[in-house]
Each structure stands twice: as C-alpha cells, then as structure tokens.
Amino acid sequence: MAHSSSLALRDPGEWLGDWHPLAEQLGSADGLIALGSLTRRLELPAVHDERSLRSFLRRYHATILLGLELPSIRRARLHAAAHQFRELVAFDLWLANDSRLRGFGEASRRVGQTQLQKLRPLRDARLVQKYLRAVEGGRAHGWHTLVYGVTLEVYSLPLRQGLLGYAHQTTRGFIYAAARMLRLSERRCREIFEEQCAGLPQKVEVMFPEKVSV
C-alpha cells in the first residue's frame, strides 16, 4: 500500500499517462485561488501551516473527494459503458446545483473541457462526440470528474485504479500548491501525502464493494 502511494506521488501520470485531473491546475496561480476558495467553502481557516493543510485535506477527502468526486467518476463511467448519453448529460446538469462544486466549479469546467477536447480525434467513440457537442453547444458543462469517468471507459482502464489514481493526483496537487506558500521540502510533502492517502484503498473498497475492475 505504501509502495502504491509512493509510486503515485513520484509519477502523477502513472495511472493515465499525461491526464492529470486538476493536478496541473492546482499547481498554478488559479490553483492557489481554488485552494483558498475551498477552505472557505469547507468553513476552514486559510491554509497557513502544516496543521491547517492536514485539516483541509481531511475535510476535502471526507466532503468532496469521497462524497462527490469519486461517486461522480464512477457514475460517469457506468453511463459511458452503457452508452447512456442522455443520462450522462442529465447528471452533468444536476451537478451544477451541487453547492460543493462552487469552490472550484470554474476550474472543474476548464480542466474537463480541455481534456474532452483531447478526445475529439476518437471519432468512433460516439458518446464522446455527442458529449463534446453538447458541451460546445452549452447544453452540458463538461465537469472534470465526468470527463475522467468517460475517459476510463474509453480506454478500458480499471475503475478502482482510476479512482485511487485520481485521489492521489488531486491530493498531490493540493499539497504541492500549498508547499510553495509553506516552504515544505520534498520529503515533507511526501510524508504528508503518505499520511493522508494511507487509508484511501480501504475507503474506496467500502464505497464500491462490488467488483469494479471493468
């Protein structure tokens, strides 16, 4: 388990090549703004030291990652597997009303739409093309979690590994965005990452006890 976390931290593209949902965004100036927005949304003090960073990560994991993002990825994957375009768009629109997205909704759309554009050459992937047209036509938002779930299906990537990879990548993005402000060493970043992600495999197993490797 520790080896798996270390691997994900060392190479954030291990699971999906260069597909880093929010990780790149969170390492930018926009990402720092998103971090501040999320602390306010989660009713937490601004991240100013290691203790507040850990508090933020714990609340993010409990409220947004496990409560919203991973279930959304899984649902998008299932809709894509069943070629349920209408259901995917309906879920996309429903998510717009979820208050938990307000802290990073703009970043989510920007990252999701950018990644969706990278799927444009896949002409045989009909659901991808229809979803892309819906987003371009303003009939859907293209949230990054939904595009991530669709991507898992398009490339036949195992769901459980994809969920854990996503969790690792976003956690890493937050830590390294904060590291600039807190002047954390690489070693300290790794220690915080290992600490925060150690229990994620068990939590994913509890959330999705059925076989989700396909």
C-alpha positions as CSV (number, residue, x, y, z in Angstrom):
1,M,0.0,0.0,0.0
2,A,2.8,2.4,0.9
3,H,4.6,1.5,-2.3
4,S,1.5,2.3,-4.3
5,S,1.2,5.8,-2.7
6,S,4.8,6.5,-3.3
7,L,4.5,5.5,-6.9
8,A,1.6,7.8,-7.5
9,L,3.4,10.7,-5.8
10,R,6.6,10.1,-7.8
11,D,4.8,9.9,-11.1
12,P,1.4,11.7,-11.2
13,G,0.8,10.4,-14.7
14,E,1.3,6.7,-13.7
15,W,-2.4,5.9,-14.0
16,L,-3.5,7.8,-17.1
17,G,-0.4,9.0,-19.0
18,D,-0.4,12.8,-19.1
19,W,-4.0,13.0,-17.9
20,H,-3.7,14.9,-14.6
21,P,-7.2,16.0,-13.4
22,L,-6.8,19.3,-11.5
23,A,-3.2,18.5,-10.5
24,E,-1.7,20.9,-13.1
25,Q,-4.5,23.4,-12.3
26,L,-3.8,23.3,-8.6
27,G,-0.1,23.9,-9.1
28,S,-0.9,27.2,-10.8
29,A,-1.9,30.6,-9.6
30,D,-5.5,29.6,-10.4
31,G,-5.0,26.5,-8.3
32,L,-3.9,28.6,-5.3
33,I,-7.1,30.6,-5.6
34,A,-9.1,27.4,-5.8
35,L,-7.4,26.2,-2.6
36,G,-8.4,29.4,-0.8
37,S,-11.9,29.1,-2.2
38,L,-12.3,25.5,-1.0
39,T,-11.1,26.3,2.5
40,R,-13.8,28.9,2.7
41,R,-16.4,26.6,1.2
42,L,-15.4,23.9,3.8
43,E,-15.6,26.5,6.6
44,L,-11.9,26.1,7.5
45,P,-9.3,28.6,8.3
46,A,-6.9,29.5,5.4
47,V,-4.1,27.1,5.0
48,H,-1.1,28.7,6.7
49,D,0.9,25.8,8.2
50,E,1.1,22.0,8.1
51,R,-1.6,21.6,10.7
52,S,-4.1,23.6,8.7
53,L,-3.1,21.9,5.5
54,R,-3.8,18.5,7.1
55,S,-7.2,19.7,8.4
56,F,-8.0,20.9,4.9
57,L,-7.0,17.6,3.3
58,R,-9.0,15.6,5.8
59,R,-12.1,17.7,5.2
60,Y,-11.6,17.7,1.4
61,H,-11.3,13.9,1.4
62,A,-14.4,13.4,3.5
63,T,-16.7,16.0,2.0
64,I,-15.7,16.4,-1.7
65,L,-13.4,13.6,-2.8
66,L,-15.3,10.7,-1.2
67,G,-18.7,12.4,-1.1
68,L,-18.8,13.9,-4.6
69,E,-15.9,13.4,-6.9
70,L,-15.3,9.6,-6.8
71,P,-19.0,8.7,-6.9
72,S,-19.4,11.1,-9.9
73,I,-16.4,9.5,-11.7
74,R,-18.0,6.0,-11.1
75,R,-21.4,7.1,-12.4
76,A,-20.0,8.7,-15.5
77,R,-18.0,5.5,-16.2
78,L,-21.2,3.5,-15.9
79,H,-23.2,5.8,-18.2
80,A,-20.4,5.6,-20.7
81,A,-20.2,1.9,-20.5
82,A,-23.9,1.6,-21.1
83,H,-23.9,4.3,-23.9
84,Q,-26.3,6.4,-21.8
85,F,-25.7,9.8,-23.3
86,R,-28.9,11.4,-22.1
87,E,-28.4,10.1,-18.6
88,L,-24.8,11.5,-18.6
89,V,-25.9,14.9,-19.7
90,A,-28.8,14.9,-17.1
91,F,-26.2,14.1,-14.4
92,D,-23.9,16.8,-15.7
93,L,-26.7,19.4,-15.4
94,W,-27.7,18.1,-12.0
95,L,-24.2,18.5,-10.7
96,A,-24.4,22.2,-11.4
97,N,-26.7,22.6,-8.5
98,D,-24.4,20.9,-6.0
99,S,-23.1,23.5,-3.6
100,R,-19.9,21.5,-3.1
101,L,-18.8,22.4,-6.7
102,R,-18.9,26.2,-6.1
103,G,-15.4,26.4,-4.7
104,F,-13.8,25.1,-7.9
105,G,-16.6,24.9,-10.5
106,E,-14.8,27.2,-13.0
107,A,-11.6,25.1,-12.7
108,S,-13.5,21.9,-13.0
109,R,-15.2,23.0,-16.2
110,R,-11.9,24.4,-17.6
111,V,-10.0,21.2,-16.9
112,G,-12.8,18.9,-18.0
113,Q,-13.4,20.7,-21.3
114,T,-9.7,20.8,-22.1
115,Q,-9.4,17.1,-21.6
116,L,-12.6,16.4,-23.5
117,Q,-11.1,18.3,-26.5
118,K,-8.2,15.8,-26.4
119,L,-10.7,13.0,-27.0
120,R,-12.0,14.7,-30.2
121,P,-9.9,12.5,-32.5
122,L,-11.8,9.4,-31.3
123,R,-14.4,9.5,-34.0
124,D,-15.6,6.0,-33.3
125,A,-16.4,6.9,-29.6
126,R,-20.0,8.1,-30.3
127,L,-20.8,9.0,-26.7
128,V,-17.6,11.1,-26.5
129,Q,-18.5,13.0,-29.7
130,K,-22.1,13.6,-28.6
131,Y,-20.9,14.8,-25.2
132,L,-18.4,17.1,-26.8
133,R,-21.0,18.7,-29.0
134,A,-23.4,19.1,-26.0
135,V,-20.6,20.9,-24.1
136,E,-19.7,23.1,-27.0
137,G,-23.3,23.9,-27.6
138,G,-23.8,25.0,-24.0
139,R,-26.1,22.0,-23.2
140,A,-23.7,20.5,-20.7
141,H,-20.8,21.7,-18.5
142,G,-18.1,19.0,-19.0
143,W,-17.1,18.7,-15.4
144,H,-13.7,17.2,-15.0
145,T,-14.9,14.2,-12.9
146,L,-17.4,13.2,-15.6
147,V,-14.8,13.5,-18.4
148,Y,-12.4,11.5,-16.2
149,G,-15.0,8.7,-15.8
150,V,-15.7,8.7,-19.6
151,T,-12.0,8.5,-20.2
152,L,-11.7,5.4,-18.0
153,E,-14.3,3.7,-20.1
154,V,-13.0,4.8,-23.5
155,Y,-9.6,3.4,-22.7
156,S,-10.9,0.4,-20.8
157,L,-8.9,1.4,-17.7
158,P,-9.8,-0.3,-14.4
159,L,-12.2,1.7,-12.3
160,R,-10.6,1.1,-8.8
161,Q,-7.2,2.0,-10.0
162,G,-8.6,5.0,-11.8
163,L,-10.4,6.2,-8.6
164,L,-7.3,5.8,-6.5
165,G,-5.1,7.4,-9.1
166,Y,-7.5,10.4,-9.2
167,A,-7.5,10.7,-5.4
168,H,-3.7,10.5,-5.3
169,Q,-3.2,13.1,-8.1
170,T,-5.6,15.7,-6.6
171,T,-4.2,15.2,-3.1
172,R,-0.7,15.7,-4.5
173,G,-1.9,18.8,-6.4
174,F,-3.2,20.4,-3.2
175,I,0.0,19.6,-1.2
176,Y,2.3,20.9,-3.8
177,A,0.2,24.1,-4.3
178,A,0.4,24.7,-0.5
179,A,4.1,23.8,-0.4
180,R,5.1,27.0,-2.2
181,M,3.4,29.0,0.5
182,L,4.6,26.9,3.4
183,R,8.1,26.2,2.0
184,L,7.7,22.5,2.5
185,S,10.5,20.2,1.5
186,E,10.0,17.4,-1.0
187,R,10.4,14.9,1.8
188,R,7.8,16.7,4.0
189,C,5.4,16.7,1.0
190,R,5.8,13.0,0.6
191,E,5.2,12.4,4.3
192,I,2.0,14.4,4.3
193,F,0.9,12.6,1.1
194,E,1.5,9.1,2.6
195,E,-0.3,10.1,5.8
196,Q,-3.3,11.5,4.1
197,C,-3.7,8.7,1.4
198,A,-2.8,5.7,3.5
199,G,-6.5,4.8,4.2
200,L,-7.9,5.5,0.7
201,P,-7.8,2.0,-0.7
202,Q,-9.9,0.7,2.1
203,K,-12.3,3.6,1.9
204,V,-12.8,3.0,-1.9
205,E,-13.4,-0.7,-1.2
206,V,-16.1,0.2,1.3
207,M,-17.7,2.7,-1.0
208,F,-17.7,0.3,-4.0
209,P,-17.6,-3.3,-2.6
210,E,-18.7,-4.8,-5.9
211,K,-16.1,-5.8,-8.5
212,V,-15.2,-2.6,-10.2
213,S,-12.2,-3.6,-12.2
214,V,-14.0,-3.5,-15.5
